[in-house]
Amino acid sequence: MGFTVSEHSAGHMRRILRWFLVRWGLDKVADGAELALTELVANVVRHVPDRGCSVLIQRRPGGLRVEVTDNCPAAPRLTPGGDPLDEGGRGLRLVQAVTDRWGVLPRSAGKTVWFECDG
């Protein structure tokens, strides 16, 4: 499902994600997964000109996979070192810290940023 996101969209996405996680019995990964999804949606708001994206929430054997796809070809970068209070690159450090795996898949018209949490 495609969305145009705004500064307020992350809260709605977190509630949807938690609803699924509770029903799937994956409550223990909810806090980290919600934070990671918030960061990926915030990156769309900040860096994708039309703020358009689609979100896939998928139960997998042993856990969860979330994908955020947009039409901007620029891949997000995990900034090495730097000031931890600096806005740039901090979100991906959080995603890395609260998920088991994450990555970027280039698409013909954009990219998909994904993460997985083991349940």
KOLTI-462796 format. One record per atom (N, C-alpha, C, O): residue number from 1; atom name; x, y, z negated. Coordinates in steps of 0.02 Angstrom, whole numbers, plus 50000, padded with zeros to 5 digits. Atoms other than C-alpha are relative to their C-alpha. Example, Ala and Ser with C-alpha at 12.3 -4.5 7.8 and 13.67 -1.06 7.14 Angstrom:
BEGIN
+-----+------+-------+-------+-------+
: pos : site :    px :    py :    pz :
+-----+------+-------+-------+-------+
:   1 :    N : 50045 : 49941 : 50000 :
:   1 :   CA : 50615 : 49775 : 49610 :
:   1 :    C : 50045 : 50060 : 50000 :
:   1 :    O : 50097 : 50059 : 49967 :
:   2 :    N : 49958 : 49941 : 50003 :
:   2 :   CA : 50684 : 49947 : 49643 :
:   2 :    C : 49961 : 50055 : 49963 :
:   2 :    O : 49986 : 50110 : 49955 :
+-----+------+-------+-------+-------+
***
This chain:
BEGIN
+-----+------+-------+-------+-------+
: pos : site :    px :    py :    pz :
+-----+------+-------+-------+-------+
:   1 :    N : 50042 : 49942 : 50000 :
:   1 :   CA : 50000 : 50000 : 50000 :
:   1 :    C : 50045 : 50062 : 50000 :
:   1 :    O : 50092 : 50065 : 49961 :
:   2 :    N : 49960 : 49940 : 49995 :
:   2 :   CA : 50072 : 50170 : 50047 :
:   2 :    C : 49973 : 50056 : 49956 :
:   2 :    O : 49912 : 50062 : 49947 :
:   3 :    N : 50018 : 49944 : 50043 :
:   3 :   CA : 50072 : 50322 : 49934 :
:   3 :    C : 50040 : 50061 : 50019 :
:   3 :    O : 50095 : 50055 : 50045 :
:   4 :    N : 49961 : 49938 : 50002 :
:   4 :   CA : 50123 : 50503 : 49939 :
:   4 :    C : 50005 : 50016 : 49926 :
:   4 :    O : 49955 : 50025 : 49892 :
:   5 :    N : 49990 : 49993 : 50071 :
:   5 :   CA : 50199 : 50530 : 49769 :
:   5 :    C : 50017 : 50071 : 49980 :
:   5 :    O : 50042 : 50111 : 50020 :
:   6 :    N : 49984 : 49935 : 50029 :
:   6 :   CA : 50218 : 50682 : 49657 :
:   6 :    C : 50032 : 49989 : 49933 :
:   6 :    O : 50045 : 49933 : 49912 :
:   7 :    N : 49968 : 50004 : 50066 :
:   7 :   CA : 50296 : 50722 : 49490 :
:   7 :    C : 49958 : 49960 : 49951 :
:   7 :    O : 49985 : 49934 : 49902 :
:   8 :    N : 50044 : 50035 : 50047 :
:   8 :   CA : 50145 : 50642 : 49405 :
:   8 :    C : 49987 : 49927 : 50019 :
:   8 :    O : 49954 : 49891 : 49981 :
:   9 :    N : 50014 : 50067 : 49975 :
:   9 :   CA : 50142 : 50481 : 49505 :
:   9 :    C : 50031 : 49944 : 49958 :
:   9 :    O : 50003 : 49890 : 49952 :
:  10 :    N : 49965 : 50052 : 50038 :
:  10 :   CA : 50267 : 50386 : 49397 :
:  10 :    C : 49957 : 49973 : 49943 :
:  10 :    O : 49957 : 49913 : 49930 :
:  11 :    N : 50043 : 50022 : 50055 :
:  11 :   CA : 50145 : 50380 : 49251 :
:  11 :    C : 49946 : 49952 : 50023 :
:  11 :    O : 49932 : 49903 : 49990 :
:  12 :    N : 50051 : 50045 : 49972 :
:  12 :   CA : 50010 : 50302 : 49359 :
:  12 :    C : 50031 : 49933 : 50020 :
:  12 :    O : 50002 : 49880 : 50007 :
:  13 :    N : 49967 : 50062 : 49979 :
:  13 :   CA : 50132 : 50176 : 49431 :
:  13 :    C : 50019 : 49957 : 49940 :
:  13 :    O : 50013 : 49896 : 49942 :
:  14 :    N : 49983 : 50038 : 50061 :
:  14 :   CA : 50192 : 50127 : 49256 :
:  14 :    C : 49940 : 49963 : 49972 :
:  14 :    O : 49945 : 49905 : 49953 :
:  15 :    N : 50060 : 50032 : 50026 :
:  15 :   CA : 50014 : 50092 : 49200 :
:  15 :    C : 49979 : 49940 : 50043 :
:  15 :    O : 49959 : 49888 : 50017 :
:  16 :    N : 50017 : 50055 : 49955 :
:  16 :   CA : 49981 : 49984 : 49354 :
:  16 :    C : 50048 : 49942 : 49988 :
:  16 :    O : 50027 : 49884 : 49983 :
:  17 :    N : 49951 : 50052 : 50011 :
:  17 :   CA : 50143 : 49890 : 49328 :
:  17 :    C : 49989 : 49964 : 49934 :
:  17 :    O : 49991 : 49902 : 49932 :
:  18 :    N : 50011 : 50032 : 50065 :
:  18 :   CA : 50108 : 49859 : 49143 :
:  18 :    C : 49938 : 49955 : 50002 :
:  18 :    O : 49937 : 49901 : 49973 :
:  19 :    N : 50060 : 50041 : 49994 :
:  19 :   CA : 49933 : 49795 : 49186 :
:  19 :    C : 50017 : 49932 : 50028 :
:  19 :    O : 49996 : 49881 : 50001 :
:  20 :    N : 49980 : 50064 : 49971 :
:  20 :   CA : 50009 : 49662 : 49298 :
:  20 :    C : 50044 : 49960 : 49952 :
:  20 :    O : 50033 : 49900 : 49943 :
:  21 :    N : 49954 : 50036 : 50043 :
:  21 :   CA : 50148 : 49618 : 49176 :
:  21 :    C : 49966 : 49967 : 49941 :
:  21 :    O : 49982 : 49911 : 49922 :
:  22 :    N : 50037 : 50029 : 50056 :
:  22 :   CA : 50029 : 49591 : 49031 :
:  22 :    C : 49961 : 49939 : 50023 :
:  22 :    O : 49962 : 49887 : 49990 :
:  23 :    N : 50039 : 50056 : 49976 :
:  23 :   CA : 49918 : 49479 : 49135 :
:  23 :    C : 50044 : 49941 : 50021 :
:  23 :    O : 50022 : 49883 : 50018 :
:  24 :    N : 49954 : 50052 : 49980 :
:  24 :   CA : 50069 : 49381 : 49198 :
:  24 :    C : 50040 : 49972 : 49942 :
:  24 :    O : 50080 : 49926 : 49951 :
:  25 :    N : 49962 : 50023 : 50058 :
:  25 :   CA : 50138 : 49357 : 49022 :
:  25 :    C : 50073 : 50022 : 50002 :
:  25 :    O : 50116 : 49989 : 49973 :
:  26 :    N : 49932 : 49974 : 49994 :
:  26 :   CA : 50292 : 49461 : 49063 :
:  26 :    C : 50009 : 50064 : 49959 :
:  26 :    O : 50047 : 50108 : 49978 :
:  27 :    N : 49998 : 49940 : 50042 :
:  27 :   CA : 50267 : 49590 : 48924 :
:  27 :    C : 50071 : 50019 : 49980 :
:  27 :    O : 50087 : 50078 : 49975 :
:  28 :    N : 49933 : 49985 : 50027 :
:  28 :   CA : 50448 : 49574 : 48866 :
:  28 :    C : 50044 : 50038 : 50050 :
:  28 :    O : 50094 : 50067 : 50029 :
:  29 :    N : 49961 : 49961 : 49952 :
:  29 :   CA : 50514 : 49651 : 49028 :
:  29 :    C : 49967 : 50066 : 50017 :
:  29 :    O : 49994 : 50105 : 50057 :
:  30 :    N : 50040 : 49941 : 49980 :
:  30 :   CA : 50384 : 49790 : 49034 :
:  30 :    C : 50038 : 50066 : 49990 :
:  30 :    O : 50038 : 50108 : 50035 :
:  31 :    N : 49967 : 49935 : 50012 :
:  31 :   CA : 50486 : 49931 : 48954 :
:  31 :    C : 50054 : 50014 : 50052 :
:  31 :    O : 50056 : 50068 : 50081 :
:  32 :    N : 49947 : 49990 : 49951 :
:  32 :   CA : 50637 : 49906 : 49067 :
:  32 :    C : 49973 : 50008 : 50071 :
:  32 :    O : 49997 : 50051 : 50108 :
:  33 :    N : 50029 : 49997 : 49933 :
:  33 :   CA : 50533 : 49876 : 49223 :
:  33 :    C : 49965 : 50067 : 50012 :
:  33 :    O : 49971 : 50096 : 50066 :
:  34 :    N : 50034 : 49936 : 49993 :
:  34 :   CA : 50429 : 50032 : 49191 :
:  34 :    C : 50050 : 50057 : 50009 :
:  34 :    O : 50040 : 50101 : 50049 :
:  35 :    N : 49948 : 49949 : 49994 :
:  35 :   CA : 50585 : 50138 : 49168 :
:  35 :    C : 50032 : 49998 : 50069 :
:  35 :    O : 50042 : 50050 : 50101 :
:  36 :    N : 49969 : 50006 : 49934 :
:  36 :   CA : 50663 : 50070 : 49327 :
:  36 :    C : 49953 : 50025 : 50055 :
:  36 :    O : 49975 : 50061 : 50100 :
:  37 :    N : 50048 : 49977 : 49951 :
:  37 :   CA : 50504 : 50100 : 49428 :
:  37 :    C : 49994 : 50076 : 49997 :
:  37 :    O : 49990 : 50109 : 50049 :
:  38 :    N : 50003 : 49927 : 50008 :
:  38 :   CA : 50494 : 50277 : 49358 :
:  38 :    C : 50058 : 50033 : 50036 :
:  38 :    O : 50049 : 50083 : 50071 :
:  39 :    N : 49941 : 49971 : 49967 :
:  39 :   CA : 50671 : 50312 : 49419 :
:  39 :    C : 49996 : 49995 : 50075 :
:  39 :    O : 50014 : 50042 : 50111 :
:  40 :    N : 50004 : 50007 : 49927 :
:  40 :   CA : 50639 : 50244 : 49593 :
:  40 :    C : 49947 : 50046 : 50029 :
:  40 :    O : 49958 : 50075 : 50083 :
:  41 :    N : 50051 : 49953 : 49976 :
:  41 :   CA : 50479 : 50346 : 49612 :
:  41 :    C : 50027 : 50071 : 49996 :
:  41 :    O : 50015 : 50112 : 50041 :
:  42 :    N : 49971 : 49933 : 50006 :
:  42 :   CA : 50571 : 50500 : 49548 :
:  42 :    C : 50049 : 50014 : 50057 :
:  42 :    O : 50053 : 50070 : 50081 :
:  43 :    N : 49954 : 49990 : 49944 :
:  43 :   CA : 50703 : 50473 : 49682 :
:  43 :    C : 49963 : 50015 : 50064 :
:  43 :    O : 49986 : 50055 : 50105 :
:  44 :    N : 50040 : 49984 : 49941 :
:  44 :   CA : 50568 : 50473 : 49815 :
:  44 :    C : 49977 : 50072 : 49997 :
:  44 :    O : 49981 : 50109 : 50046 :
:  45 :    N : 50024 : 49931 : 50008 :
:  45 :   CA : 50497 : 50635 : 49745 :
:  45 :    C : 50057 : 50050 : 50015 :
:  45 :    O : 50046 : 50101 : 50048 :
:  46 :    N : 49943 : 49954 : 49992 :
:  46 :   CA : 50670 : 50716 : 49744 :
:  46 :    C : 50031 : 49999 : 50069 :
:  46 :    O : 50052 : 50051 : 50094 :
:  47 :    N : 49957 : 50006 : 49942 :
:  47 :   CA : 50747 : 50650 : 49903 :
:  47 :    C : 49966 : 49983 : 50066 :
:  47 :    O : 49998 : 49987 : 50119 :
:  48 :    N : 50035 : 50018 : 49939 :
:  48 :   CA : 50615 : 50595 : 50030 :
:  48 :    C : 49957 : 50059 : 50022 :
:  48 :    O : 49911 : 50078 : 49985 :
:  49 :    N : 50035 : 49939 : 49980 :
:  49 :   CA : 50550 : 50744 : 50130 :
:  49 :    C : 49924 : 49997 : 49997 :
:  49 :    O : 49893 : 50044 : 49973 :
:  50 :    N : 50073 : 50002 : 50001 :
:  50 :   CA : 50370 : 50684 : 50148 :
:  50 :    C : 49972 : 49966 : 49937 :
:  50 :    O : 49912 : 49960 : 49928 :
:  51 :    N : 50018 : 50033 : 50063 :
:  51 :   CA : 50369 : 50595 : 49978 :
:  51 :    C : 49957 : 49938 : 50010 :
:  51 :    O : 49921 : 49917 : 49964 :
:  52 :    N : 50039 : 50061 : 49986 :
:  52 :   CA : 50291 : 50443 : 50060 :
:  52 :    C : 50039 : 49938 : 49982 :
:  52 :    O : 50099 : 49934 : 49993 :
:  53 :    N : 49968 : 50063 : 50017 :
:  53 :   CA : 50327 : 50270 : 49996 :
:  53 :    C : 49947 : 49946 : 49993 :
:  53 :    O : 49887 : 49960 : 49989 :
:  54 :    N : 50044 : 50055 : 50018 :
:  54 :   CA : 50253 : 50099 : 49970 :
:  54 :    C : 50034 : 49963 : 49942 :
:  54 :    O : 50095 : 49961 : 49937 :
:  55 :    N : 49976 : 50035 : 50058 :
:  55 :   CA : 50270 : 49997 : 49811 :
:  55 :    C : 49973 : 49929 : 50002 :
:  55 :    O : 49914 : 49918 : 50012 :
:  56 :    N : 50018 : 50071 : 50003 :
:  56 :   CA : 50270 : 49807 : 49802 :
:  56 :    C : 50018 : 49974 : 49930 :
:  56 :    O : 50076 : 49979 : 49909 :
:  57 :    N : 49990 : 50031 : 50065 :
:  57 :   CA : 50250 : 49723 : 49632 :
:  57 :    C : 49987 : 49926 : 50009 :
:  57 :    O : 49931 : 49907 : 50028 :
:  58 :    N : 50005 : 50070 : 49983 :
:  58 :   CA : 50282 : 49538 : 49646 :
:  58 :    C : 50023 : 49956 : 49942 :
:  58 :    O : 50078 : 49964 : 49916 :
:  59 :    N : 49980 : 50049 : 50050 :
:  59 :   CA : 50283 : 49398 : 49518 :
:  59 :    C : 50042 : 49948 : 50037 :
:  59 :    O : 50024 : 49924 : 50090 :
:  60 :    N : 49955 : 50050 : 49971 :
:  60 :   CA : 50426 : 49279 : 49554 :
:  60 :    C : 50012 : 49945 : 49950 :
:  60 :    O : 50002 : 49956 : 49890 :
:  61 :    N : 49983 : 50052 : 50049 :
:  61 :   CA : 50476 : 49115 : 49477 :
:  61 :    C : 50052 : 50027 : 49951 :
:  61 :    O : 50107 : 50047 : 49970 :
:  62 :    N : 49953 : 49976 : 50050 :
:  62 :   CA : 50556 : 49167 : 49315 :
:  62 :    C : 50000 : 50075 : 49989 :
:  62 :    O : 50042 : 50099 : 49951 :
:  63 :    N : 49999 : 49928 : 50013 :
:  63 :   CA : 50513 : 49352 : 49323 :
:  63 :    C : 49962 : 50042 : 50050 :
:  63 :    O : 49908 : 50023 : 50073 :
:  64 :    N : 50034 : 49946 : 49964 :
:  64 :   CA : 50470 : 49505 : 49424 :
:  64 :    C : 50046 : 50030 : 50052 :
:  64 :    O : 50107 : 50035 : 50041 :
:  65 :    N : 49963 : 49960 : 49950 :
:  65 :   CA : 50525 : 49595 : 49582 :
:  65 :    C : 49956 : 50059 : 50018 :
:  65 :    O : 49896 : 50052 : 50029 :
:  66 :    N : 50034 : 49939 : 49980 :
:  66 :   CA : 50477 : 49774 : 49622 :
:  66 :    C : 50040 : 50031 : 50057 :
:  66 :    O : 50101 : 50036 : 50054 :
:  67 :    N : 49969 : 49967 : 49943 :
:  67 :   CA : 50513 : 49859 : 49789 :
:  67 :    C : 49967 : 50067 : 50012 :
:  67 :    O : 49906 : 50073 : 50009 :
:  68 :    N : 50025 : 49934 : 49980 :
:  68 :   CA : 50496 : 50042 : 49835 :
:  68 :    C : 50031 : 50015 : 50068 :
:  68 :    O : 50092 : 50021 : 50074 :
:  69 :    N : 49978 : 49989 : 49932 :
:  69 :   CA : 50506 : 50074 : 50022 :
:  69 :    C : 49980 : 50069 : 50022 :
:  69 :    O : 49924 : 50091 : 50011 :
:  70 :    N : 50015 : 49934 : 49973 :
:  70 :   CA : 50519 : 50245 : 50103 :
:  70 :    C : 50030 : 50006 : 50070 :
:  70 :    O : 50065 : 49961 : 50093 :
:  71 :    N : 49976 : 49991 : 49931 :
:  71 :   CA : 50559 : 50316 : 50275 :
:  71 :    C : 50063 : 50042 : 50005 :
:  71 :    O : 50080 : 50064 : 50060 :
:  72 :    N : 49938 : 49961 : 49999 :
:  72 :   CA : 50718 : 50409 : 50226 :
:  72 :    C : 50060 : 49953 : 50005 :
:  72 :    O : 50067 : 49909 : 49962 :
:  73 :    N : 49945 : 50047 : 49991 :
:  73 :   CA : 50875 : 50322 : 50291 :
:  73 :    C : 50057 : 50007 : 49949 :
:  73 :    O : 50097 : 49961 : 49942 :
:  74 :    N : 49944 : 49989 : 50047 :
:  74 :   CA : 50991 : 50396 : 50159 :
:  74 :    C : 49994 : 49952 : 49941 :
:  74 :    O : 49943 : 49951 : 49906 :
:  75 :    N : 50001 : 50049 : 50054 :
:  75 :   CA : 51036 : 50259 : 50036 :
:  75 :    C : 50018 : 50035 : 49934 :
:  75 :    O : 50062 : 50079 : 49933 :
:  76 :    N : 49981 : 49972 : 50064 :
:  76 :   CA : 51041 : 50303 : 49852 :
:  76 :    C : 50069 : 49975 : 49980 :
:  76 :    O : 50089 : 49920 : 50000 :
:  77 :    N : 49933 : 50019 : 50020 :
:  77 :   CA : 51213 : 50299 : 49774 :
:  77 :    C : 50007 : 50000 : 49925 :
:  77 :    O : 49982 : 50045 : 49891 :
:  78 :    N : 49982 : 50003 : 50070 :
:  78 :   CA : 51271 : 50246 : 49604 :
:  78 :    C : 50065 : 50039 : 49994 :
:  78 :    O : 50117 : 50015 : 50017 :
:  79 :    N : 49943 : 49956 : 50005 :
:  79 :   CA : 51391 : 50387 : 49562 :
:  79 :    C : 50049 : 49974 : 49947 :
:  79 :    O : 50030 : 49967 : 49889 :
:  80 :    N : 49951 : 50024 : 50050 :
:  80 :   CA : 51550 : 50321 : 49479 :
:  80 :    C : 50022 : 50056 : 49954 :
:  80 :    O : 50031 : 50113 : 49975 :
:  81 :    N : 49976 : 49950 : 50048 :
:  81 :   CA : 51606 : 50410 : 49321 :
:  81 :    C : 49952 : 50058 : 49994 :
:  81 :    O : 49891 : 50049 : 49996 :
:  82 :    N : 50040 : 49940 : 50003 :
:  82 :   CA : 51545 : 50586 : 49305 :
:  82 :    C : 49969 : 50012 : 49932 :
:  82 :    O : 49976 : 49971 : 49887 :
:  83 :    N : 50031 : 49979 : 50062 :
:  83 :   CA : 51450 : 50674 : 49169 :
:  83 :    C : 49934 : 49961 : 49991 :
:  83 :    O : 49891 : 49965 : 50034 :
:  84 :    N : 50062 : 50037 : 50009 :
:  84 :   CA : 51313 : 50561 : 49095 :
:  84 :    C : 49938 : 50043 : 49994 :
:  84 :    O : 49882 : 50019 : 50001 :
:  85 :    N : 50057 : 49954 : 50004 :
:  85 :   CA : 51204 : 50715 : 49073 :
:  85 :    C : 49983 : 50032 : 50067 :
:  85 :    O : 49934 : 50067 : 50074 :
:  86 :    N : 50011 : 49974 : 49934 :
:  86 :   CA : 51218 : 50760 : 49257 :
:  86 :    C : 49939 : 49966 : 50031 :
:  86 :    O : 49931 : 49906 : 50025 :
:  87 :    N : 50061 : 50027 : 49970 :
:  87 :   CA : 51053 : 50738 : 49351 :
:  87 :    C : 50015 : 49950 : 50056 :
:  87 :    O : 49980 : 49900 : 50063 :
:  88 :    N : 49985 : 50041 : 49942 :
:  88 :   CA : 51134 : 50660 : 49505 :
:  88 :    C : 50029 : 49932 : 49980 :
:  88 :    O : 50079 : 49929 : 49945 :
:  89 :    N : 49973 : 50067 : 50010 :
:  89 :   CA : 51159 : 50471 : 49498 :
:  89 :    C : 49981 : 49968 : 49934 :
:  89 :    O : 49990 : 49908 : 49926 :
:  90 :    N : 50017 : 50028 : 50066 :
:  90 :   CA : 51096 : 50448 : 49320 :
:  90 :    C : 49943 : 49950 : 50005 :
:  90 :    O : 49944 : 49899 : 49969 :
:  91 :    N : 50057 : 50045 : 49994 :
:  91 :   CA : 50933 : 50365 : 49373 :
:  91 :    C : 50020 : 49930 : 50020 :
:  91 :    O : 49994 : 49881 : 49993 :
:  92 :    N : 49978 : 50067 : 49979 :
:  92 :   CA : 51021 : 50222 : 49461 :
:  92 :    C : 50040 : 49966 : 49946 :
:  92 :    O : 50039 : 49904 : 49941 :
:  93 :    N : 49965 : 50030 : 50057 :
:  93 :   CA : 51131 : 50195 : 49308 :
:  93 :    C : 49948 : 49970 : 49951 :
:  93 :    O : 49959 : 49916 : 49924 :
:  94 :    N : 50053 : 50027 : 50042 :
:  94 :   CA : 50970 : 50173 : 49208 :
:  94 :    C : 49970 : 49937 : 50031 :
:  94 :    O : 49958 : 49888 : 49996 :
:  95 :    N : 50026 : 50060 : 49966 :
:  95 :   CA : 50901 : 50052 : 49338 :
:  95 :    C : 50047 : 49942 : 49990 :
:  95 :    O : 50025 : 49886 : 49975 :
:  96 :    N : 49951 : 50053 : 50009 :
:  96 :   CA : 51061 : 49952 : 49328 :
:  96 :    C : 50001 : 49974 : 49928 :
:  96 :    O : 50009 : 49914 : 49917 :
:  97 :    N : 49997 : 50019 : 50071 :
:  97 :   CA : 51056 : 49951 : 49138 :
:  97 :    C : 49939 : 49960 : 49977 :
:  97 :    O : 49945 : 49918 : 49933 :
:  98 :    N : 50062 : 50030 : 50027 :
:  98 :   CA : 50875 : 49894 : 49116 :
:  98 :    C : 49972 : 49944 : 50044 :
:  98 :    O : 49920 : 49915 : 50027 :
:  99 :    N : 50023 : 50055 : 49957 :
:  99 :   CA : 50858 : 49766 : 49257 :
:  99 :    C : 50054 : 49947 : 50005 :
:  99 :    O : 50112 : 49959 : 49985 :
: 100 :    N : 49950 : 50053 : 49991 :
: 100 :   CA : 50944 : 49603 : 49296 :
: 100 :    C : 50036 : 50006 : 50067 :
: 100 :    O : 50095 : 49987 : 50072 :
: 101 :    N : 49970 : 49990 : 49934 :
: 101 :   CA : 50976 : 49644 : 49479 :
: 101 :    C : 49964 : 50059 : 50034 :
: 101 :    O : 49906 : 50072 : 50020 :
: 102 :    N : 50032 : 49949 : 49959 :
: 102 :   CA : 50944 : 49788 : 49598 :
: 102 :    C : 50041 : 50007 : 50063 :
: 102 :    O : 50099 : 49986 : 50066 :
: 103 :    N : 49963 : 49989 : 49939 :
: 103 :   CA : 50993 : 49837 : 49773 :
: 103 :    C : 49960 : 50042 : 50049 :
: 103 :    O : 49905 : 50066 : 50035 :
: 104 :    N : 50030 : 49960 : 49947 :
: 104 :   CA : 50953 : 49928 : 49934 :
: 104 :    C : 50002 : 49959 : 50064 :
: 104 :    O : 50053 : 49930 : 50082 :
: 105 :    N : 50005 : 50033 : 49936 :
: 105 :   CA : 50894 : 49851 : 50097 :
: 105 :    C : 49985 : 50052 : 50053 :
: 105 :    O : 49932 : 50084 : 50052 :
: 106 :    N : 50013 : 49953 : 49945 :
: 106 :   CA : 50912 : 49961 : 50252 :
: 106 :    C : 49943 : 49974 : 50043 :
: 106 :    O : 49938 : 49914 : 50055 :
: 107 :    N : 50054 : 50016 : 49954 :
: 107 :   CA : 50759 : 49963 : 50365 :
: 107 :    C : 50010 : 50040 : 50064 :
: 107 :    O : 50049 : 50087 : 50066 :
: 108 :    N : 49993 : 49964 : 49937 :
: 108 :   CA : 50740 : 50020 : 50544 :
: 108 :    C : 49979 : 50073 : 49993 :
: 108 :    O : 50006 : 50117 : 50026 :
: 109 :    N : 50023 : 49932 : 50012 :
: 109 :   CA : 50649 : 50174 : 50480 :
: 109 :    C : 50000 : 50014 : 49925 :
: 109 :    O : 49947 : 50027 : 49896 :
: 110 :    N : 49996 : 49986 : 50071 :
: 110 :   CA : 50710 : 50200 : 50303 :
: 110 :    C : 50036 : 49946 : 49962 :
: 110 :    O : 50084 : 49916 : 49986 :
: 111 :    N : 49967 : 50048 : 50044 :
: 111 :   CA : 50755 : 50085 : 50160 :
: 111 :    C : 49950 : 49974 : 49948 :
: 111 :    O : 49897 : 50002 : 49938 :
: 112 :    N : 50036 : 50027 : 50057 :
: 112 :   CA : 50689 : 49977 : 50020 :
: 112 :    C : 50049 : 49995 : 49942 :
: 112 :    O : 50102 : 49964 : 49949 :
: 113 :    N : 49961 : 50007 : 50062 :
: 113 :   CA : 50760 : 49996 : 49845 :
: 113 :    C : 49961 : 49952 : 49956 :
: 113 :    O : 49901 : 49962 : 49945 :
: 114 :    N : 50035 : 50053 : 50037 :
: 114 :   CA : 50719 : 49844 : 49738 :
: 114 :    C : 50036 : 49987 : 49935 :
: 114 :    O : 50095 : 50003 : 49926 :
: 115 :    N : 49969 : 50026 : 50061 :
: 115 :   CA : 50748 : 49774 : 49565 :
: 115 :    C : 49963 : 49938 : 49978 :
: 115 :    O : 49905 : 49927 : 49996 :
: 116 :    N : 50030 : 50060 : 50028 :
: 116 :   CA : 50716 : 49611 : 49476 :
: 116 :    C : 50014 : 49998 : 49925 :
: 116 :    O : 50067 : 50017 : 49902 :
: 117 :    N : 49994 : 50010 : 50072 :
: 117 :   CA : 50687 : 49574 : 49293 :
: 117 :    C : 49982 : 49927 : 49986 :
: 117 :    O : 49929 : 49904 : 50007 :
: 118 :    N : 50013 : 50069 : 50018 :
: 118 :   CA : 50700 : 49397 : 49227 :
: 118 :    C : 49956 : 49998 : 49939 :
: 118 :    O : 49967 : 50035 : 49891 :
: 119 :    N : 50048 : 50003 : 50055 :
: 119 :   CA : 50557 : 49349 : 49113 :
: 119 :    C : 50015 : 49943 : 49956 :
: 119 :    O : 49980 : 49932 : 49907 :
+-----+------+-------+-------+-------+
***
